[in-house]
């Protein structure tokens, strides 16, 4: 019977006169009874309306809620039994819809978007009036489009950076080679002019400077040997000068700068009027200073590359966090709506989904506990399911994935019709796979940074070589001028100079 037929008359307020404690207790009991009557009547009214609108599942939920308020009433159980009979003959289309949505949700969580889209389409065909499949198809299309766009942008950026690096390296090498060729040609021309003017000392100095620019060339050494023969009758001071300069040049080429500097100083003492030793001492000081500067620049470049890598990682983590925040908010909103509609099982599933996105949040477990209290009269199989899921969720949060997977499997055995355990097993598999992929990407990033550091070191060495080439060219040019200005009156050799 309906509440208006079965319920006793509302309790009337009792007199407040009499013993104080008895009066207060009676008033409290009357208030509780009145509240109970109101809650029962509201629940039955809402359930009857839902029943008349053929919303049988929601109506049954409301009849059960009324039954918990007044278990002694027979009307709620009559309607629950009637709804059970009506729902026992669910159409094949409803079953097909449920199966399709279950498969689609599982594929969606595993990011098998093509398979999921086909399953959601099957669900649409089974129940065209349902909006959920269409919403999920739209979400799949949006996700696939976003993934494709991000991948394309990342690939384009990689190509652009590679092209920029290649172009810069080619331009740098071409400029170094052009500068080297120019300096060598100018140095040889100057040395030849000094040689033809019989300024042999200055010419030899310039040939030596040219030799430091291009050590592989044989012409400068041939001219140096030829000049050495011409100057075989040098004085003792000249011999000491030559010996000191020869040792200094050898040490300079071997980059033994301290030893070379001492030898050039000895050459200065032997022939104070010669400018070459002082120039080479200045060149040694400049080279040492330049190398220290280049080393500092290389270190600064390493720091810059490390900062870029850190910024890129921070941006990636921020994007992941933003996606997590969005997914969590959507899941909580959906769960709250279901909870407010008293669809507790569905609400709990959504709260659990939100919990897997952000395990540190306290709101989802609070709501899950609240729902567990509401559904305390679960059957033995439901209890086994709840225990297994509780253990699995706890292990999942602690990232004990093997143990969690076994517990979710136990939950599947307890209630094969539930989709949550299968979804969480798929999520565990996806998480393990994703972490392996991220570890591989991190290793690849380390390799890339090491390659960039190696490139920076190569650039530093190239800059040192360019400095050496410049110094050689300047020395050859000056040597040739001095050679041409020498007033030594010595007969020219019978053999004409020969260039290569």
LINCOR-V510331 format. One line per field, one symbol per residue. phi: phi as a letter, one per 30 degrees, with the letter a starting at -180 (. if undefined). psi: psi as a letter, one per 40 degrees, with the letter a starting at -180 (. if undefined). A space follows every 10 residues. Layout:
# LINCOR-V510331
phi->???
psi->???
This chain:
# LINCOR-V510331
phi->.dedccddee dddddddjdd dddddddddd dddddddddd dddddddddd dddidddddd dddddddddb dddcdedddd ddddddddce dddddddddd dddddddddd icdddddddd ddddddbedd ceeddddddd eddddddddd dddddddddd dddddddddd dddddddddd dddddddddd dddddddicd ddddeddddd dddbdddcde dedddddedd cdcddddddd dddddddddd ddddhcdddd dddddddddd beddceeddd ddddeddddd dddddddddd dddddddddd dddddddddd dddddddddd dddddddddd didddddded dddddddbdd dcdedddddd deddcdcdde ddddddddde ddddddddic dddddddddd ddddbeddce eddddddddd dddddddddd dddddddddd dddddddddd dddddddddd dddddddddd ddddcdcdcb dddddddbcb
psi->iideddiiih hihiieiahd dddddddddd dddddddddd dddddddddd ddefgddddd dddddddddg dehddddddd ddddddedfi iddddddddd ddddddddde fgdddddddd ddddddgdeh dddddddddd dddddddddd dddddddddd dddddddddd dddddddddd dddddddddd ddddddefgd dddddddddd dddgdehddd dddddddddd fefiiddddd dddddddddd dddefgdddd dddddddddd gdehdddddd dddddddddd dddddddddd dddddddddd dddddddddd dddddddddd dddddddddd efgddddddd dddddddgde hddddddddd ddddfefiid dddddddddd dddddddefg dddddddddd ddddgdehdd dddddddddd dddddddddd dddddddddd dddddddddd dddddddddd dddddddddd ddddehehgi iiidhiihi.
